[in-house]
Amino acid sequence: MKKLFYLLITGLISLTTANATQNIYDFVVKDIYGSEYDFSQLEGKKVMIVNTASKCGFTSQYAEMQTLYEKYKEKDFVIAAFPANNFMNQEPGTNEEIANFCTSEFNVSFPLMSKISVKGDDIHPVYQWLTMKSKNNVMDSEVKWNFQKYLINRDGSLHGVLGTRTSPMDESIINWIKAD
């Protein structure tokens, strides 16, 4: 009987562990140019993941994100932007149009990913992990608008989420980047 109980518990633990992605570094996505982008290359870095849109009232945050990235990229900090058209058709462009806009208007040099969905039935697996405690083992959240920020610790775990109105240059973000 003990052996059966042990096998049952071991099986349940294995099943639960197999279904939960341990950290963000387990993902491979497409960048804005269609190439594979393996998040494992970011191991040991702090990462801010942001859902973006070119025709949003907060689009100017691209400039702040670029400033933040330039200032802290040498301190193992990366921004990964995921364009998404989930809110009032504010990212209607193609990947090529989005890339051209970001580079010509804001000189963006941080990684831009392929356009995805950040909520709903077609939510991208990265955003499933970011928003579901059952996957990230930290918290449930909901993407409420463009330029919501998810902070990822050096070990690939979710640190937290900040809303659209929080500036990328906010002291809480800078303090998080500087902390080890």
Biotite code that builds the C-alpha atoms (Angstrom):
import biotite.structure as struc

atoms = struc.array([
    struc.Atom([0.000, 0.000, 0.000], chain_id="A", res_id=1, res_name="MET", atom_name="CA", element="C"),
    struc.Atom([2.856, 2.399, 0.833], chain_id="A", res_id=2, res_name="LYS", atom_name="CA", element="C"),
    struc.Atom([4.480, 1.625, -2.499], chain_id="A", res_id=3, res_name="LYS", atom_name="CA", element="C"),
    struc.Atom([1.243, 2.402, -4.390], chain_id="A", res_id=4, res_name="LEU", atom_name="CA", element="C"),
    struc.Atom([0.854, 5.681, -2.464], chain_id="A", res_id=5, res_name="PHE", atom_name="CA", element="C"),
    struc.Atom([4.484, 6.606, -3.219], chain_id="A", res_id=6, res_name="TYR", atom_name="CA", element="C"),
    struc.Atom([4.014, 5.891, -6.946], chain_id="A", res_id=7, res_name="LEU", atom_name="CA", element="C"),
    struc.Atom([0.815, 7.932, -7.035], chain_id="A", res_id=8, res_name="LEU", atom_name="CA", element="C"),
    struc.Atom([2.417, 10.931, -5.323], chain_id="A", res_id=9, res_name="ILE", atom_name="CA", element="C"),
    struc.Atom([5.548, 10.711, -7.486], chain_id="A", res_id=10, res_name="THR", atom_name="CA", element="C"),
    struc.Atom([3.398, 10.558, -10.614], chain_id="A", res_id=11, res_name="GLY", atom_name="CA", element="C"),
    struc.Atom([1.358, 13.590, -9.589], chain_id="A", res_id=12, res_name="LEU", atom_name="CA", element="C"),
    struc.Atom([4.471, 15.607, -8.811], chain_id="A", res_id=13, res_name="ILE", atom_name="CA", element="C"),
    struc.Atom([6.006, 14.668, -12.166], chain_id="A", res_id=14, res_name="SER", atom_name="CA", element="C"),
    struc.Atom([2.820, 15.560, -14.025], chain_id="A", res_id=15, res_name="LEU", atom_name="CA", element="C"),
    struc.Atom([2.551, 18.932, -12.265], chain_id="A", res_id=16, res_name="THR", atom_name="CA", element="C"),
    struc.Atom([6.215, 19.744, -12.898], chain_id="A", res_id=17, res_name="THR", atom_name="CA", element="C"),
    struc.Atom([6.000, 18.741, -16.549], chain_id="A", res_id=18, res_name="ALA", atom_name="CA", element="C"),
    struc.Atom([3.084, 21.106, -17.154], chain_id="A", res_id=19, res_name="ASN", atom_name="CA", element="C"),
    struc.Atom([4.681, 24.163, -15.523], chain_id="A", res_id=20, res_name="ALA", atom_name="CA", element="C"),
    struc.Atom([7.372, 26.083, -17.357], chain_id="A", res_id=21, res_name="THR", atom_name="CA", element="C"),
    struc.Atom([10.031, 26.827, -14.778], chain_id="A", res_id=22, res_name="GLN", atom_name="CA", element="C"),
    struc.Atom([11.228, 30.159, -16.137], chain_id="A", res_id=23, res_name="ASN", atom_name="CA", element="C"),
    struc.Atom([11.186, 32.507, -19.097], chain_id="A", res_id=24, res_name="ILE", atom_name="CA", element="C"),
    struc.Atom([14.411, 31.021, -20.453], chain_id="A", res_id=25, res_name="TYR", atom_name="CA", element="C"),
    struc.Atom([12.510, 27.924, -21.589], chain_id="A", res_id=26, res_name="ASP", atom_name="CA", element="C"),
    struc.Atom([10.869, 29.857, -24.456], chain_id="A", res_id=27, res_name="PHE", atom_name="CA", element="C"),
    struc.Atom([11.897, 30.235, -28.071], chain_id="A", res_id=28, res_name="VAL", atom_name="CA", element="C"),
    struc.Atom([9.924, 32.874, -29.997], chain_id="A", res_id=29, res_name="VAL", atom_name="CA", element="C"),
    struc.Atom([10.135, 34.628, -33.351], chain_id="A", res_id=30, res_name="LYS", atom_name="CA", element="C"),
    struc.Atom([11.705, 38.063, -33.511], chain_id="A", res_id=31, res_name="ASP", atom_name="CA", element="C"),
    struc.Atom([10.211, 40.819, -35.632], chain_id="A", res_id=32, res_name="ILE", atom_name="CA", element="C"),
    struc.Atom([12.304, 39.681, -38.619], chain_id="A", res_id=33, res_name="TYR", atom_name="CA", element="C"),
    struc.Atom([11.071, 36.078, -38.419], chain_id="A", res_id=34, res_name="GLY", atom_name="CA", element="C"),
    struc.Atom([14.199, 34.547, -36.887], chain_id="A", res_id=35, res_name="SER", atom_name="CA", element="C"),
    struc.Atom([14.153, 32.352, -33.810], chain_id="A", res_id=36, res_name="GLU", atom_name="CA", element="C"),
    struc.Atom([14.917, 34.166, -30.569], chain_id="A", res_id=37, res_name="TYR", atom_name="CA", element="C"),
    struc.Atom([15.886, 31.800, -27.778], chain_id="A", res_id=38, res_name="ASP", atom_name="CA", element="C"),
    struc.Atom([15.265, 33.324, -24.371], chain_id="A", res_id=39, res_name="PHE", atom_name="CA", element="C"),
    struc.Atom([17.930, 31.017, -22.921], chain_id="A", res_id=40, res_name="SER", atom_name="CA", element="C"),
    struc.Atom([20.479, 33.496, -24.320], chain_id="A", res_id=41, res_name="GLN", atom_name="CA", element="C"),
    struc.Atom([19.231, 35.910, -21.643], chain_id="A", res_id=42, res_name="LEU", atom_name="CA", element="C"),
    struc.Atom([20.080, 33.640, -18.701], chain_id="A", res_id=43, res_name="GLU", atom_name="CA", element="C"),
    struc.Atom([21.558, 35.637, -15.840], chain_id="A", res_id=44, res_name="GLY", atom_name="CA", element="C"),
    struc.Atom([20.075, 38.908, -17.105], chain_id="A", res_id=45, res_name="LYS", atom_name="CA", element="C"),
    struc.Atom([17.172, 40.920, -15.842], chain_id="A", res_id=46, res_name="LYS", atom_name="CA", element="C"),
    struc.Atom([14.484, 41.216, -18.501], chain_id="A", res_id=47, res_name="VAL", atom_name="CA", element="C"),
    struc.Atom([11.578, 43.605, -18.905], chain_id="A", res_id=48, res_name="MET", atom_name="CA", element="C"),
    struc.Atom([8.896, 42.247, -21.244], chain_id="A", res_id=49, res_name="ILE", atom_name="CA", element="C"),
    struc.Atom([6.509, 44.846, -22.644], chain_id="A", res_id=50, res_name="VAL", atom_name="CA", element="C"),
    struc.Atom([3.513, 44.535, -24.958], chain_id="A", res_id=51, res_name="ASN", atom_name="CA", element="C"),
    struc.Atom([3.700, 47.467, -27.352], chain_id="A", res_id=52, res_name="THR", atom_name="CA", element="C"),
    struc.Atom([1.587, 49.276, -29.946], chain_id="A", res_id=53, res_name="ALA", atom_name="CA", element="C"),
    struc.Atom([2.548, 51.921, -32.505], chain_id="A", res_id=54, res_name="SER", atom_name="CA", element="C"),
    struc.Atom([-0.700, 53.879, -32.437], chain_id="A", res_id=55, res_name="LYS", atom_name="CA", element="C"),
    struc.Atom([-1.268, 54.099, -28.685], chain_id="A", res_id=56, res_name="CYS", atom_name="CA", element="C"),
    struc.Atom([-1.244, 57.184, -26.481], chain_id="A", res_id=57, res_name="GLY", atom_name="CA", element="C"),
    struc.Atom([1.662, 55.547, -24.623], chain_id="A", res_id=58, res_name="PHE", atom_name="CA", element="C"),
    struc.Atom([3.768, 54.869, -27.745], chain_id="A", res_id=59, res_name="THR", atom_name="CA", element="C"),
    struc.Atom([6.223, 57.547, -26.606], chain_id="A", res_id=60, res_name="SER", atom_name="CA", element="C"),
    struc.Atom([7.343, 55.032, -23.966], chain_id="A", res_id=61, res_name="GLN", atom_name="CA", element="C"),
    struc.Atom([9.446, 53.475, -26.720], chain_id="A", res_id=62, res_name="TYR", atom_name="CA", element="C"),
    struc.Atom([11.837, 56.434, -26.275], chain_id="A", res_id=63, res_name="ALA", atom_name="CA", element="C"),
    struc.Atom([12.052, 55.862, -22.516], chain_id="A", res_id=64, res_name="GLU", atom_name="CA", element="C"),
    struc.Atom([12.518, 52.129, -23.038], chain_id="A", res_id=65, res_name="MET", atom_name="CA", element="C"),
    struc.Atom([15.404, 52.833, -25.430], chain_id="A", res_id=66, res_name="GLN", atom_name="CA", element="C"),
    struc.Atom([17.009, 55.224, -22.911], chain_id="A", res_id=67, res_name="THR", atom_name="CA", element="C"),
    struc.Atom([16.648, 52.652, -20.138], chain_id="A", res_id=68, res_name="LEU", atom_name="CA", element="C"),
    struc.Atom([18.076, 49.900, -22.334], chain_id="A", res_id=69, res_name="TYR", atom_name="CA", element="C"),
    struc.Atom([21.077, 51.988, -23.409], chain_id="A", res_id=70, res_name="GLU", atom_name="CA", element="C"),
    struc.Atom([21.824, 52.959, -19.818], chain_id="A", res_id=71, res_name="LYS", atom_name="CA", element="C"),
    struc.Atom([21.630, 49.435, -18.330], chain_id="A", res_id=72, res_name="TYR", atom_name="CA", element="C"),
    struc.Atom([22.330, 46.928, -21.123], chain_id="A", res_id=73, res_name="LYS", atom_name="CA", element="C"),
    struc.Atom([25.953, 46.651, -19.974], chain_id="A", res_id=74, res_name="GLU", atom_name="CA", element="C"),
    struc.Atom([24.634, 45.704, -16.527], chain_id="A", res_id=75, res_name="LYS", atom_name="CA", element="C"),
    struc.Atom([22.909, 42.593, -17.901], chain_id="A", res_id=76, res_name="ASP", atom_name="CA", element="C"),
    struc.Atom([19.513, 44.168, -18.555], chain_id="A", res_id=77, res_name="PHE", atom_name="CA", element="C"),
    struc.Atom([17.378, 43.516, -21.649], chain_id="A", res_id=78, res_name="VAL", atom_name="CA", element="C"),
    struc.Atom([14.005, 44.705, -22.865], chain_id="A", res_id=79, res_name="ILE", atom_name="CA", element="C"),
    struc.Atom([11.924, 42.375, -25.038], chain_id="A", res_id=80, res_name="ALA", atom_name="CA", element="C"),
    struc.Atom([9.043, 44.133, -26.791], chain_id="A", res_id=81, res_name="ALA", atom_name="CA", element="C"),
    struc.Atom([6.087, 42.163, -28.090], chain_id="A", res_id=82, res_name="PHE", atom_name="CA", element="C"),
    struc.Atom([3.867, 44.201, -30.449], chain_id="A", res_id=83, res_name="PRO", atom_name="CA", element="C"),
    struc.Atom([0.221, 43.258, -29.981], chain_id="A", res_id=84, res_name="ALA", atom_name="CA", element="C"),
    struc.Atom([-3.052, 44.405, -31.519], chain_id="A", res_id=85, res_name="ASN", atom_name="CA", element="C"),
    struc.Atom([-5.315, 43.437, -28.608], chain_id="A", res_id=86, res_name="ASN", atom_name="CA", element="C"),
    struc.Atom([-6.466, 46.920, -27.642], chain_id="A", res_id=87, res_name="PHE", atom_name="CA", element="C"),
    struc.Atom([-8.595, 49.046, -29.975], chain_id="A", res_id=88, res_name="MET", atom_name="CA", element="C"),
    struc.Atom([-6.627, 48.103, -33.127], chain_id="A", res_id=89, res_name="ASN", atom_name="CA", element="C"),
    struc.Atom([-3.620, 50.171, -31.983], chain_id="A", res_id=90, res_name="GLN", atom_name="CA", element="C"),
    struc.Atom([-1.049, 47.874, -33.623], chain_id="A", res_id=91, res_name="GLU", atom_name="CA", element="C"),
    struc.Atom([-2.515, 47.162, -37.066], chain_id="A", res_id=92, res_name="PRO", atom_name="CA", element="C"),
    struc.Atom([0.811, 47.036, -38.927], chain_id="A", res_id=93, res_name="GLY", atom_name="CA", element="C"),
    struc.Atom([2.824, 44.116, -40.217], chain_id="A", res_id=94, res_name="THR", atom_name="CA", element="C"),
    struc.Atom([6.063, 43.064, -38.552], chain_id="A", res_id=95, res_name="ASN", atom_name="CA", element="C"),
    struc.Atom([7.993, 44.947, -41.245], chain_id="A", res_id=96, res_name="GLU", atom_name="CA", element="C"),
    struc.Atom([5.950, 48.130, -40.714], chain_id="A", res_id=97, res_name="GLU", atom_name="CA", element="C"),
    struc.Atom([6.364, 47.879, -36.937], chain_id="A", res_id=98, res_name="ILE", atom_name="CA", element="C"),
    struc.Atom([10.136, 47.369, -37.226], chain_id="A", res_id=99, res_name="ALA", atom_name="CA", element="C"),
    struc.Atom([10.466, 50.347, -39.578], chain_id="A", res_id=100, res_name="ASN", atom_name="CA", element="C"),
    struc.Atom([8.382, 52.533, -37.255], chain_id="A", res_id=101, res_name="PHE", atom_name="CA", element="C"),
    struc.Atom([10.350, 51.566, -34.130], chain_id="A", res_id=102, res_name="CYS", atom_name="CA", element="C"),
    struc.Atom([13.745, 52.121, -35.711], chain_id="A", res_id=103, res_name="THR", atom_name="CA", element="C"),
    struc.Atom([12.932, 55.309, -37.633], chain_id="A", res_id=104, res_name="SER", atom_name="CA", element="C"),
    struc.Atom([10.891, 57.033, -34.912], chain_id="A", res_id=105, res_name="GLU", atom_name="CA", element="C"),
    struc.Atom([12.627, 55.827, -31.729], chain_id="A", res_id=106, res_name="PHE", atom_name="CA", element="C"),
    struc.Atom([15.963, 54.297, -32.807], chain_id="A", res_id=107, res_name="ASN", atom_name="CA", element="C"),
    struc.Atom([14.976, 51.108, -30.992], chain_id="A", res_id=108, res_name="VAL", atom_name="CA", element="C"),
    struc.Atom([17.897, 48.707, -30.594], chain_id="A", res_id=109, res_name="SER", atom_name="CA", element="C"),
    struc.Atom([16.474, 46.360, -27.939], chain_id="A", res_id=110, res_name="PHE", atom_name="CA", element="C"),
    struc.Atom([14.937, 43.098, -29.168], chain_id="A", res_id=111, res_name="PRO", atom_name="CA", element="C"),
    struc.Atom([11.592, 43.404, -30.947], chain_id="A", res_id=112, res_name="LEU", atom_name="CA", element="C"),
    struc.Atom([9.587, 40.231, -31.246], chain_id="A", res_id=113, res_name="MET", atom_name="CA", element="C"),
    struc.Atom([7.037, 39.191, -33.808], chain_id="A", res_id=114, res_name="SER", atom_name="CA", element="C"),
    struc.Atom([3.522, 40.561, -33.361], chain_id="A", res_id=115, res_name="LYS", atom_name="CA", element="C"),
    struc.Atom([1.474, 38.320, -31.054], chain_id="A", res_id=116, res_name="ILE", atom_name="CA", element="C"),
    struc.Atom([-1.697, 38.227, -28.977], chain_id="A", res_id=117, res_name="SER", atom_name="CA", element="C"),
    struc.Atom([-1.285, 38.949, -25.258], chain_id="A", res_id=118, res_name="VAL", atom_name="CA", element="C"),
    struc.Atom([-4.768, 37.909, -24.161], chain_id="A", res_id=119, res_name="LYS", atom_name="CA", element="C"),
    struc.Atom([-7.820, 35.955, -25.254], chain_id="A", res_id=120, res_name="GLY", atom_name="CA", element="C"),
    struc.Atom([-8.175, 32.565, -26.894], chain_id="A", res_id=121, res_name="ASP", atom_name="CA", element="C"),
    struc.Atom([-5.050, 33.064, -29.018], chain_id="A", res_id=122, res_name="ASP", atom_name="CA", element="C"),
    struc.Atom([-2.772, 34.291, -26.209], chain_id="A", res_id=123, res_name="ILE", atom_name="CA", element="C"),
    struc.Atom([0.878, 33.574, -26.950], chain_id="A", res_id=124, res_name="HIS", atom_name="CA", element="C"),
    struc.Atom([2.576, 30.955, -24.716], chain_id="A", res_id=125, res_name="PRO", atom_name="CA", element="C"),
    struc.Atom([4.992, 33.566, -23.290], chain_id="A", res_id=126, res_name="VAL", atom_name="CA", element="C"),
    struc.Atom([2.028, 35.628, -22.118], chain_id="A", res_id=127, res_name="TYR", atom_name="CA", element="C"),
    struc.Atom([0.304, 32.532, -20.778], chain_id="A", res_id=128, res_name="GLN", atom_name="CA", element="C"),
    struc.Atom([3.397, 32.026, -18.618], chain_id="A", res_id=129, res_name="TRP", atom_name="CA", element="C"),
    struc.Atom([3.519, 35.700, -17.606], chain_id="A", res_id=130, res_name="LEU", atom_name="CA", element="C"),
    struc.Atom([-0.160, 35.886, -16.627], chain_id="A", res_id=131, res_name="THR", atom_name="CA", element="C"),
    struc.Atom([-0.886, 32.472, -15.100], chain_id="A", res_id=132, res_name="MET", atom_name="CA", element="C"),
    struc.Atom([0.310, 31.499, -11.627], chain_id="A", res_id=133, res_name="LYS", atom_name="CA", element="C"),
    struc.Atom([-0.130, 27.853, -12.590], chain_id="A", res_id=134, res_name="SER", atom_name="CA", element="C"),
    struc.Atom([2.675, 28.392, -15.129], chain_id="A", res_id=135, res_name="LYS", atom_name="CA", element="C"),
    struc.Atom([4.927, 31.057, -13.538], chain_id="A", res_id=136, res_name="ASN", atom_name="CA", element="C"),
    struc.Atom([4.504, 29.883, -9.911], chain_id="A", res_id=137, res_name="ASN", atom_name="CA", element="C"),
    struc.Atom([4.304, 33.499, -8.685], chain_id="A", res_id=138, res_name="VAL", atom_name="CA", element="C"),
    struc.Atom([1.074, 35.287, -9.580], chain_id="A", res_id=139, res_name="MET", atom_name="CA", element="C"),
    struc.Atom([-1.947, 35.615, -11.830], chain_id="A", res_id=140, res_name="ASP", atom_name="CA", element="C"),
    struc.Atom([-2.312, 38.854, -13.774], chain_id="A", res_id=141, res_name="SER", atom_name="CA", element="C"),
    struc.Atom([-4.157, 40.240, -16.730], chain_id="A", res_id=142, res_name="GLU", atom_name="CA", element="C"),
    struc.Atom([-2.782, 42.382, -19.532], chain_id="A", res_id=143, res_name="VAL", atom_name="CA", element="C"),
    struc.Atom([-4.994, 45.440, -19.270], chain_id="A", res_id=144, res_name="LYS", atom_name="CA", element="C"),
    struc.Atom([-3.485, 47.733, -21.915], chain_id="A", res_id=145, res_name="TRP", atom_name="CA", element="C"),
    struc.Atom([-0.484, 48.377, -24.131], chain_id="A", res_id=146, res_name="ASN", atom_name="CA", element="C"),
    struc.Atom([2.927, 48.979, -22.517], chain_id="A", res_id=147, res_name="PHE", atom_name="CA", element="C"),
    struc.Atom([2.294, 46.817, -19.460], chain_id="A", res_id=148, res_name="GLN", atom_name="CA", element="C"),
    struc.Atom([5.656, 45.737, -18.036], chain_id="A", res_id=149, res_name="LYS", atom_name="CA", element="C"),
    struc.Atom([6.654, 42.308, -16.702], chain_id="A", res_id=150, res_name="TYR", atom_name="CA", element="C"),
    struc.Atom([9.917, 42.147, -14.774], chain_id="A", res_id=151, res_name="LEU", atom_name="CA", element="C"),
    struc.Atom([11.929, 38.922, -14.913], chain_id="A", res_id=152, res_name="ILE", atom_name="CA", element="C"),
    struc.Atom([14.675, 38.184, -12.378], chain_id="A", res_id=153, res_name="ASN", atom_name="CA", element="C"),
    struc.Atom([18.149, 36.899, -13.294], chain_id="A", res_id=154, res_name="ARG", atom_name="CA", element="C"),
    struc.Atom([17.048, 33.328, -12.523], chain_id="A", res_id=155, res_name="ASP", atom_name="CA", element="C"),
    struc.Atom([14.225, 33.567, -15.070], chain_id="A", res_id=156, res_name="GLY", atom_name="CA", element="C"),
    struc.Atom([11.468, 33.864, -12.478], chain_id="A", res_id=157, res_name="SER", atom_name="CA", element="C"),
    struc.Atom([8.707, 36.425, -12.609], chain_id="A", res_id=158, res_name="LEU", atom_name="CA", element="C"),
    struc.Atom([9.427, 39.355, -10.284], chain_id="A", res_id=159, res_name="HIS", atom_name="CA", element="C"),
    struc.Atom([6.254, 41.341, -10.881], chain_id="A", res_id=160, res_name="GLY", atom_name="CA", element="C"),
    struc.Atom([4.119, 43.400, -13.206], chain_id="A", res_id=161, res_name="VAL", atom_name="CA", element="C"),
    struc.Atom([3.775, 47.155, -13.631], chain_id="A", res_id=162, res_name="LEU", atom_name="CA", element="C"),
    struc.Atom([0.953, 48.965, -15.372], chain_id="A", res_id=163, res_name="GLY", atom_name="CA", element="C"),
    struc.Atom([0.917, 51.020, -18.510], chain_id="A", res_id=164, res_name="THR", atom_name="CA", element="C"),
    struc.Atom([1.170, 54.350, -16.705], chain_id="A", res_id=165, res_name="ARG", atom_name="CA", element="C"),
    struc.Atom([4.408, 53.341, -14.985], chain_id="A", res_id=166, res_name="THR", atom_name="CA", element="C"),
    struc.Atom([7.223, 54.985, -16.901], chain_id="A", res_id=167, res_name="SER", atom_name="CA", element="C"),
    struc.Atom([10.027, 52.690, -18.043], chain_id="A", res_id=168, res_name="PRO", atom_name="CA", element="C"),
    struc.Atom([12.333, 55.163, -16.230], chain_id="A", res_id=169, res_name="MET", atom_name="CA", element="C"),
    struc.Atom([10.401, 54.818, -12.962], chain_id="A", res_id=170, res_name="ASP", atom_name="CA", element="C"),
    struc.Atom([12.571, 54.577, -9.847], chain_id="A", res_id=171, res_name="GLU", atom_name="CA", element="C"),
    struc.Atom([11.064, 51.190, -8.949], chain_id="A", res_id=172, res_name="SER", atom_name="CA", element="C"),
    struc.Atom([12.310, 49.722, -12.234], chain_id="A", res_id=173, res_name="ILE", atom_name="CA", element="C"),
    struc.Atom([15.751, 51.297, -11.957], chain_id="A", res_id=174, res_name="ILE", atom_name="CA", element="C"),
    struc.Atom([16.101, 50.102, -8.351], chain_id="A", res_id=175, res_name="ASN", atom_name="CA", element="C"),
    struc.Atom([15.074, 46.587, -9.421], chain_id="A", res_id=176, res_name="TRP", atom_name="CA", element="C"),
    struc.Atom([17.673, 46.602, -12.226], chain_id="A", res_id=177, res_name="ILE", atom_name="CA", element="C"),
    struc.Atom([20.418, 47.768, -9.860], chain_id="A", res_id=178, res_name="LYS", atom_name="CA", element="C"),
    struc.Atom([19.561, 45.282, -7.089], chain_id="A", res_id=179, res_name="ALA", atom_name="CA", element="C"),
    struc.Atom([21.250, 41.894, -7.094], chain_id="A", res_id=180, res_name="ASP", atom_name="CA", element="C"),
])
